[in-house]
Amino acid sequence: MKADLKNKHYDVIVIGGGATGAGTARDCAKRGLKVMLIERFDFTAGATGRNHGLLHSGARYAVTDHESAVECIQENMTLRKIASHCVEETGGLFVTLPDDDLEYQKTFIDSCLAAGIEAKQLDPKDVIRMEPAVNPDIIGAVSVPDGAVDPFRLTTANVLDARIHGADVLTYHEVIDLLQENGKIIGVKVRDVISGEETDIHGSITVNAGGIWSHGIAAKAGIKINMFPAKGALLIFGHRVNNMVINRCRKPADADILVPGDTISLIGTTSSRVPYDQVDNMDITQEEVDILLNQGCQLVPSLSWTRILRAYAGVRPLIADDSDPTGRKISRGIVCMDHATRDGAEGFITISGGKLMTYRLMAETAADMVCKKLGIDAKCTTHIDPLPGSEKKEDENPSASKKHIINMSTGQLAAKERHGSLSSQIKYDSDVDDAIVCECEQVSVGEIKYAMDKLHVNNLVNLRRRTRLGMGTCQAGICASRAAAILGTRLGNDKALSDLKSFLQERWKGVRPVAWGRPLAESYFTSWIYEGVCGMENDKDNDSNLTTPLQ
């Protein structure tokens, strides 16, 4: 593709391969524009892949941020229709504990109803029967239409649809400069982060959808965006503790949401401001782990003896409000900046704020501005057109409510849940294709081959994000080596071995903050498998050295 870039001119260049960037590329491509989507690493490598995976009803923001609550419930209902293979309709609860103010519940319900969110007061005794995991001491409860959404599948589906409609896509290319001519942004200069090769890409409009990195992208044109890097840490537990999303009915605070998703549950989140120079390296502190666990156990007591798989963190792309040190009071509303009117830089737009739940609306807002600036009259259809994988069969009731709990009986059934209608493209031509590589998530050889051919998979991290390989109970204890062998047929064995070490290192980073008891024993066992049985011994001269508890 690179040889053609010098002679190509795009209507719009989209920077950022998270949900918002992928959604913007999809929207623009579906309106007939020539689109280039650029991501410096892999899709969902930023905040999109580091959140609750909560299908927000908007109830969490109903009291404090009415506008965001309205946006969330509208997009919640839209995603249930257009992204059904990415959504699990769990339902949600907001519960009041003895230490909370029960009077807040009425304010909460009234605020939800005002935002168009269905909220119903429930008898705590009925709730304990509905959701046995919840703290039996609750004194109040409200049902809301929360759910779970897989951000990896969602983003991948948007990228696929953008490509179907003609968009070009570059991963592992970093924007190192914005090309300017007479005060107008006319494109970008990118560097291949693997080869180091630099290339100019030209376009009429450049959309900055870089999340928390948007300020650095804009700075390349001398434009200042005052963003607030709000770090949020989360914990993943080893199995599904709860069936419904459980929220604490109080003003937003640390560790007040427990979300079930696929084979696990996760608690979050904290909120603290971090320096910009830390946003690429989110280390989890012991204090954050303690806060999440202590507060989480108040919602669901069984968390105190449930195995923790890992900890991780992301950075919310909020527009700054220096008066709030935590970022919790900052609106999650959408901010779309036309830098022609704001900063005198024609041909440049930044889309930021919002959240995963409103990614499609953010994309529509950005695409509307692009079309207006290009003088193109093309309407948005992303709110009605299903994403690839979520197409309905002619005989299927479109109003039928579905639950997408991964069926673990066979790899083919699990793949069908993950990829929806696209699973029909996975080939099972032999018994080998049907063989299971990752037992925890039931990922087969055939699904891995499909991901390599169709889903921009070039390494194990890509594969994890497309299939959940290595995200289950054993945290890649065995499956990573099997998957590396399959990838090695395309990458070469030497590169596959280096990739395997790097992948295991990344897995260990998330396990290390919670390495006590059973997680620590599992880490030693994994170390023994790879360093002892597989011969991946320590190599001090290798930068991708596998760091384990044995060192």
WOWO-V246233 format. One record per residue. N is the residue number from 1. NEAR is the number of other ideal C-beta (glycine too) atoms within 12 Angstrom. Layout:
((N & NEAR) (N & NEAR))
This chain:
((1 & 19) (2 & 20) (3 & 9) (4 & 14) (5 & 27) (6 & 14) (7 & 13) (8 & 23) (9 & 23) (10 & 37) (11 & 34) (12 & 51) (13 & 49) (14 & 51) (15 & 52) (16 & 51) (17 & 47) (18 & 51) (19 & 51) (20 & 54) (21 & 55) (22 & 54) (23 & 54) (24 & 57) (25 & 52) (26 & 50) (27 & 46) (28 & 51) (29 & 39) (30 & 34) (31 & 34) (32 & 22) (33 & 36) (34 & 29) (35 & 47) (36 & 45) (37 & 51) (38 & 49) (39 & 42) (40 & 32) (41 & 30) (42 & 36) (43 & 45) (44 & 41) (45 & 39) (46 & 39) (47 & 44) (48 & 46) (49 & 39) (50 & 37) (51 & 42) (52 & 44) (53 & 45) (54 & 45) (55 & 46) (56 & 45) (57 & 47) (58 & 43) (59 & 50) (60 & 45) (61 & 38) (62 & 40) (63 & 30) (64 & 27) (65 & 31) (66 & 25) (67 & 25) (68 & 37) (69 & 37) (70 & 31) (71 & 37) (72 & 44) (73 & 39) (74 & 27) (75 & 43) (76 & 42) (77 & 30) (78 & 33) (79 & 44) (80 & 36) (81 & 29) (82 & 36) (83 & 46) (84 & 39) (85 & 35) (86 & 42) (87 & 43) (88 & 37) (89 & 30) (90 & 38) (91 & 34) (92 & 48) (93 & 45) (94 & 49) (95 & 45) (96 & 36) (97 & 32) (98 & 15) (99 & 19) (100 & 27) (101 & 18) (102 & 23) (103 & 15) (104 & 26) (105 & 33) (106 & 19) (107 & 23) (108 & 42) (109 & 30) (110 & 20) (111 & 32) (112 & 37) (113 & 25) (114 & 21) (115 & 33) (116 & 25) (117 & 37) (118 & 23) (119 & 36) (120 & 24) (121 & 26) (122 & 30) (123 & 16) (124 & 28) (125 & 16) (126 & 16) (127 & 34) (128 & 23) (129 & 16) (130 & 24) (131 & 36) (132 & 17) (133 & 33) (134 & 41) (135 & 34) (136 & 21) (137 & 21) (138 & 36) (139 & 25) (140 & 32) (141 & 41) (142 & 43) (143 & 33) (144 & 44) (145 & 37) (146 & 43) (147 & 41) (148 & 46) (149 & 48) (150 & 47) (151 & 42) (152 & 43) (153 & 47) (154 & 47) (155 & 50) (156 & 48) (157 & 46) (158 & 53) (159 & 47) (160 & 36) (161 & 39) (162 & 41) (163 & 27) (164 & 23) (165 & 28) (166 & 24) (167 & 37) (168 & 32) (169 & 36) (170 & 42) (171 & 35) (172 & 26) (173 & 36) (174 & 33) (175 & 44) (176 & 25) (177 & 25) (178 & 40) (179 & 28) (180 & 25) (181 & 16) (182 & 11) (183 & 18) (184 & 23) (185 & 42) (186 & 27) (187 & 35) (188 & 42) (189 & 29) (190 & 38) (191 & 23) (192 & 23) (193 & 21) (194 & 19) (195 & 13) (196 & 13) (197 & 19) (198 & 21) (199 & 30) (200 & 29) (201 & 40) (202 & 30) (203 & 39) (204 & 31) (205 & 44) (206 & 53) (207 & 55) (208 & 49) (209 & 54) (210 & 43) (211 & 48) (212 & 42) (213 & 35) (214 & 47) (215 & 29) (216 & 31) (217 & 43) (218 & 33) (219 & 25) (220 & 31) (221 & 38) (222 & 18) (223 & 29) (224 & 21) (225 & 36) (226 & 21) (227 & 37) (228 & 37) (229 & 36) (230 & 40) (231 & 37) (232 & 43) (233 & 43) (234 & 45) (235 & 45) (236 & 47) (237 & 39) (238 & 30) (239 & 25) (240 & 31) (241 & 37) (242 & 39) (243 & 30) (244 & 43) (245 & 47) (246 & 48) (247 & 49) (248 & 40) (249 & 46) (250 & 32) (251 & 24) (252 & 35) (253 & 27) (254 & 33) (255 & 36) (256 & 38) (257 & 47) (258 & 51) (259 & 47) (260 & 41) (261 & 42) (262 & 39) (263 & 35) (264 & 36) (265 & 40) (266 & 44) (267 & 50) (268 & 45) (269 & 43) (270 & 41) (271 & 34) (272 & 28) (273 & 28) (274 & 32) (275 & 15) (276 & 23) (277 & 10) (278 & 18) (279 & 31) (280 & 23) (281 & 15) (282 & 34) (283 & 21) (284 & 37) (285 & 21) (286 & 17) (287 & 17) (288 & 32) (289 & 35) (290 & 23) (291 & 29) (292 & 41) (293 & 37) (294 & 20) (295 & 31) (296 & 42) (297 & 26) (298 & 32) (299 & 46) (300 & 43) (301 & 24) (302 & 27) (303 & 32) (304 & 20) (305 & 15) (306 & 31) (307 & 30) (308 & 41) (309 & 37) (310 & 38) (311 & 41) (312 & 40) (313 & 39) (314 & 38) (315 & 42) (316 & 42) (317 & 49) (318 & 41) (319 & 32) (320 & 28) (321 & 20) (322 & 15) (323 & 12) (324 & 20) (325 & 16) (326 & 26) (327 & 32) (328 & 30) (329 & 23) (330 & 34) (331 & 28) (332 & 42) (333 & 28) (334 & 36) (335 & 34) (336 & 35) (337 & 31) (338 & 28) (339 & 36) (340 & 23) (341 & 15) (342 & 20) (343 & 24) (344 & 18) (345 & 33) (346 & 25) (347 & 36) (348 & 45) (349 & 51) (350 & 49) (351 & 51) (352 & 46) (353 & 40) (354 & 43) (355 & 46) (356 & 46) (357 & 47) (358 & 42) (359 & 52) (360 & 48) (361 & 40) (362 & 46) (363 & 49) (364 & 36) (365 & 36) (366 & 49) (367 & 45) (368 & 29) (369 & 35) (370 & 43) (371 & 29) (372 & 20) (373 & 30) (374 & 26) (375 & 11) (376 & 21) (377 & 11) (378 & 24) (379 & 17) (380 & 29) (381 & 24) (382 & 40) (383 & 26) (384 & 16) (385 & 27) (386 & 32) (387 & 46) (388 & 33) (389 & 38) (390 & 35) (391 & 25) (392 & 22) (393 & 14) (394 & 7) (395 & 7) (396 & 15) (397 & 11) (398 & 18) (399 & 11) (400 & 14) (401 & 17) (402 & 24) (403 & 21) (404 & 34) (405 & 24) (406 & 35) (407 & 20) (408 & 26) (409 & 14) (410 & 22) (411 & 39) (412 & 28) (413 & 22) (414 & 35) (415 & 45) (416 & 27) (417 & 37) (418 & 45) (419 & 41) (420 & 34) (421 & 24) (422 & 32) (423 & 32) (424 & 19) (425 & 22) (426 & 35) (427 & 22) (428 & 23) (429 & 12) (430 & 12) (431 & 12) (432 & 18) (433 & 22) (434 & 25) (435 & 26) (436 & 32) (437 & 40) (438 & 41) (439 & 24) (440 & 33) (441 & 37) (442 & 34) (443 & 47) (444 & 39) (445 & 36) (446 & 35) (447 & 44) (448 & 45) (449 & 33) (450 & 33) (451 & 42) (452 & 29) (453 & 18) (454 & 28) (455 & 37) (456 & 33) (457 & 33) (458 & 26) (459 & 38) (460 & 46) (461 & 36) (462 & 36) (463 & 44) (464 & 42) (465 & 41) (466 & 46) (467 & 48) (468 & 43) (469 & 48) (470 & 42) (471 & 43) (472 & 37) (473 & 32) (474 & 30) (475 & 43) (476 & 46) (477 & 34) (478 & 29) (479 & 42) (480 & 45) (481 & 33) (482 & 30) (483 & 44) (484 & 39) (485 & 25) (486 & 37) (487 & 35) (488 & 23) (489 & 16) (490 & 22) (491 & 25) (492 & 15) (493 & 16) (494 & 14) (495 & 21) (496 & 27) (497 & 29) (498 & 26) (499 & 35) (500 & 39) (501 & 35) (502 & 28) (503 & 37) (504 & 40) (505 & 30) (506 & 32) (507 & 39) (508 & 36) (509 & 26) (510 & 35) (511 & 41) (512 & 28) (513 & 32) (514 & 37) (515 & 31) (516 & 21) (517 & 16) (518 & 22) (519 & 34) (520 & 22) (521 & 18) (522 & 33) (523 & 37) (524 & 24) (525 & 24) (526 & 38) (527 & 30) (528 & 21) (529 & 28) (530 & 35) (531 & 26) (532 & 17) (533 & 15) (534 & 23) (535 & 16) (536 & 31) (537 & 19) (538 & 19) (539 & 17) (540 & 11) (541 & 7) (542 & 18) (543 & 12) (544 & 24) (545 & 22) (546 & 39) (547 & 29) (548 & 30) (549 & 21) (550 & 21) (551 & 17))
